[in-house]
Amino acid sequence: MTIISLLLLASLLPHLTFTGETELITHVGIVNGREAKPHSRPYMVCLQKNWLHVCGGFLISDEFVLTAAHCRENSETLTVVVGAHDLKNKTEGSVRFGVKSYHQHPNFTEGNNLCVFELQLEETVKLNNYVKWISLPKNGEDVEANTLCSVAGWGRLWTDGPLSDRLMEANVYIMNSRACYKRWPEIDYSVSQMMCTYAYGGFCNGDSGGPLVCGDTAVGVVSFCHTYRCNSPENPNVYTKISAYIFHGSTKTLEMLRDFMKKK
């Protein structure tokens, strides 16, 4: 089994939330991160299977969520929780939605680059201070190396460590694409479809599908990191580059993205 396959498997381990019957000890998440100010990232969503956290995601309109393709396995049913910060808090006003349709790149397999995945919700969300969508990059738009960005999620504090009940965040910097390519010699790293970050903090298992945010724009989707060492300086965190899919894509997912961006 490849390094990426092992990570994707680990990222789907369940995490009980406020919707479950069993209470967990409150933990922190995102490697070397900090707790986000509650509802300061209103675009963030929690993807769940059988009421358990499996991945992050983010709103790109009042009815569409973008996440990572490996967050759904074997045509399983997912639900989407919006407006959440503390997943154990039953009174914070978060709302759960069913998924009407799933739009995945037809050539996606574990280990390849085709990782953008869109969910259409069963009904539109009510936008407010806790629930908003985030902008997407323009066609083919790139972010310069060393740009300060951020990543957030309810993932693990360290490899095989506890998952987070509260949304965590970390500042990261965009890595030069060629430098990242050299750090991942064992995979088919695509400079045009992937991007890396470096920093003291970063993502870990359970953060998959969340956005890499630069300014007010989601430029990447959390994809993978080293299986045995989250936020490894030798093997930096890798994201799917959203602008590459908007520019080159021909799937239903990306047609919807382009249509939505034209309306904004």
C-alpha positions in Angstrom: 0.0 0.0 0.0 1.4 3.4 -0.9 2.0 6.3 1.5 -0.9 8.2 0.1 -3.3 5.3 0.3 -2.4 4.8 4.0 -3.0 8.4 4.8 -6.3 8.5 3.0 -7.4 5.4 4.9 -6.4 7.0 8.2 -8.1 10.2 7.4 -11.5 8.5 7.3 -11.3 7.2 10.9 -14.5 8.3 12.7 -14.7 11.3 15.1 -17.7 11.6 17.4 -19.4 15.0 17.3 -22.2 16.8 19.1 -24.7 14.8 17.2 -23.6 11.5 18.6 -24.7 9.9 21.9 -21.1 9.3 23.3 -19.2 12.2 24.8 -15.5 12.6 24.2 -12.8 14.6 26.0 -12.2 17.9 24.3 -9.1 18.0 22.1 -7.2 20.4 19.9 -6.4 19.8 16.3 -4.3 21.1 13.3 -0.6 20.4 14.0 1.0 23.2 15.9 -2.0 25.4 15.4 -4.4 27.5 17.5 -8.1 27.5 18.1 -9.9 29.6 15.5 -12.0 32.5 16.7 -15.5 31.0 16.8 -17.3 31.4 13.5 -14.4 33.5 12.0 -14.4 31.0 9.1 -18.1 30.7 8.3 -17.4 28.9 5.0 -16.1 25.8 6.9 -18.2 22.7 6.9 -17.9 19.3 8.7 -18.5 16.3 6.5 -20.0 13.3 8.4 -20.7 9.7 7.8 -23.2 8.1 10.2 -23.1 11.2 12.4 -19.3 11.0 12.7 -16.7 13.5 11.4 -14.7 12.2 8.4 -13.5 15.4 6.5 -13.6 19.1 6.2 -15.1 21.1 3.3 -16.2 24.6 2.4 -19.1 26.4 1.0 -18.7 27.9 -2.5 -22.3 29.0 -2.8 -25.5 28.6 -0.9 -26.0 25.0 -2.1 -22.6 23.7 -3.2 -19.7 22.4 -1.0 -16.2 21.7 -2.3 -14.1 19.0 -0.6 -11.6 16.2 -1.5 -12.6 13.2 -3.6 -11.2 10.6 -1.2 -13.6 11.9 1.5 -16.3 9.6 0.1 -15.8 5.9 -0.4 -17.9 3.2 -2.1 -20.9 5.6 -2.8 -21.5 6.1 0.9 -24.0 8.7 2.1 -22.5 11.9 3.6 -24.1 14.7 5.5 -22.8 18.3 5.8 -22.8 20.4 9.0 -22.6 24.1 8.5 -22.1 26.9 11.1 -20.1 24.7 13.5 -17.1 25.6 15.7 -17.2 23.3 18.7 -18.6 19.9 17.4 -19.7 19.0 21.0 -21.7 22.2 21.5 -25.3 21.4 21.0 -26.5 25.0 21.3 -24.2 26.9 18.9 -26.7 26.9 16.0 -25.1 24.6 13.5 -27.3 23.0 10.9 -27.1 19.6 9.2 -27.9 19.1 5.5 -28.3 16.0 3.3 -26.5 15.7 0.0 -28.6 15.8 -3.2 -25.8 14.9 -5.6 -22.1 14.1 -5.7 -19.9 15.4 -8.6 -16.5 13.7 -8.8 -13.9 13.7 -11.5 -14.6 10.4 -13.5 -11.0 9.4 -13.6 -10.4 9.8 -9.8 -8.6 7.0 -8.1 -6.7 6.9 -4.8 -3.2 8.3 -5.4 -3.9 10.4 -8.5 -4.3 14.2 -8.9 -8.0 14.4 -9.6 -9.1 15.3 -6.1 -11.6 18.1 -6.4 -15.1 16.9 -5.3 -18.3 18.9 -5.2 -21.4 18.2 -3.2 -24.8 19.7 -4.0 -26.9 20.1 -0.8 -30.6 19.0 -0.7 -31.6 22.5 0.0 -30.0 25.9 0.1 -28.4 27.1 3.3 -29.5 30.3 5.0 -26.6 32.7 5.0 -25.8 34.6 8.1 -22.8 35.6 10.3 -22.1 31.9 11.0 -22.6 30.6 7.5 -21.1 32.2 4.3 -19.4 31.0 1.2 -15.9 31.7 0.2 -14.6 33.0 -3.2 -12.7 30.9 -5.7 -9.6 31.9 -7.8 -9.9 33.0 -11.3 -9.2 30.6 -14.2 -5.5 29.6 -14.1 -4.7 32.0 -11.3 -1.5 31.1 -9.3 -0.3 32.2 -5.9 3.2 33.4 -5.6 5.7 31.4 -3.5 6.1 32.6 0.1 2.6 34.1 0.2 1.1 33.9 3.7 -2.1 31.8 3.7 -3.9 29.6 6.3 -5.5 26.2 6.7 -8.2 25.1 9.2 -9.9 21.9 10.3 -11.1 19.5 13.0 -8.2 17.1 12.3 -5.6 15.4 14.4 -3.0 17.2 16.6 -0.3 14.9 15.5 -0.1 11.6 13.5 -2.3 9.1 15.3 -3.2 11.7 17.8 -6.6 12.9 19.0 -9.1 14.7 16.7 -10.3 18.2 17.5 -13.7 19.1 18.8 -13.1 22.8 18.0 -12.0 24.3 14.7 -8.3 24.9 14.7 -6.2 27.0 12.3 -2.6 27.6 11.3 -0.7 30.1 9.2 1.2 28.6 6.3 3.3 29.8 3.4 3.2 28.8 -0.3 6.2 26.7 -1.3 7.9 27.0 -4.6 6.4 24.4 -6.9 9.6 23.0 -8.1 10.9 22.7 -4.6 7.8 20.7 -3.6 8.2 18.5 -6.6 11.7 17.5 -5.4 10.3 16.7 -1.9 7.8 14.2 -3.3 9.9 12.0 -5.7 7.9 8.8 -4.9 4.6 10.2 -6.2 3.4 11.6 -9.5 3.5 15.2 -8.3 1.9 17.6 -10.7 3.1 21.2 -10.6 0.1 22.3 -12.6 -2.5 20.6 -10.4 -0.9 20.6 -6.9 0.6 23.0 -4.5 2.5 22.8 -1.2 2.9 24.8 2.0 5.6 25.1 4.6 5.4 26.4 8.2 5.6 25.5 11.8 1.9 24.5 11.7 -0.1 22.5 9.1 -2.8 19.9 8.5 -3.1 16.3 9.6 -5.4 13.3 9.2 -9.0 14.4 9.4 -8.4 17.8 7.8 -8.8 16.5 4.2 -11.2 18.5 2.1 -10.7 21.8 3.9 -9.6 24.9 2.0 -6.2 26.5 1.7 -7.1 30.2 2.1 -5.0 33.1 0.8 -6.6 36.5 1.5 -10.3 35.9 1.1 -10.0 33.2 -1.5 -9.9 29.4 -1.3 -7.0 28.5 -3.6 -6.4 24.8 -2.7 -8.1 21.7 -1.2 -6.3 19.8 1.6 -5.2 16.6 -0.1 -2.4 14.6 1.6 0.7 14.7 3.7 3.2 12.1 4.9 1.5 9.1 6.5 3.9 8.7 9.5 4.6 12.3 10.2 2.0 15.1 9.7 3.5 18.5 8.7 6.8 16.9 7.9 9.5 19.4 6.6 10.9 16.7 4.4 7.5 15.9 2.8 5.4 19.1 2.9 1.6 19.3 3.0 0.1 19.0 -0.5 -3.1 20.6 -1.7 -5.1 20.3 -5.0 -4.9 23.5 -6.9 -8.4 24.8 -7.5 -7.6 27.2 -10.3 -6.1 24.3 -12.4 -9.5 22.5 -12.3 -11.5 25.5 -13.1 -9.2 26.3 -16.1 -8.7 22.8 -17.5 -11.7 20.9 -16.2 -14.5 19.5 -18.4 -16.5 17.5 -15.8 -19.9 18.5 -14.5 -18.3 19.6 -11.2 -16.1 22.2 -12.9 -18.8 23.4 -15.3 -20.8 24.2 -12.2 -17.9 26.0 -10.6 -17.3 28.1 -13.7 -21.0 28.9 -14.0 -21.2 29.9 -10.4 -18.2 32.2 -10.7 -19.7 33.9 -13.7 -22.8 34.8 -11.6 -20.8 36.3 -8.7 
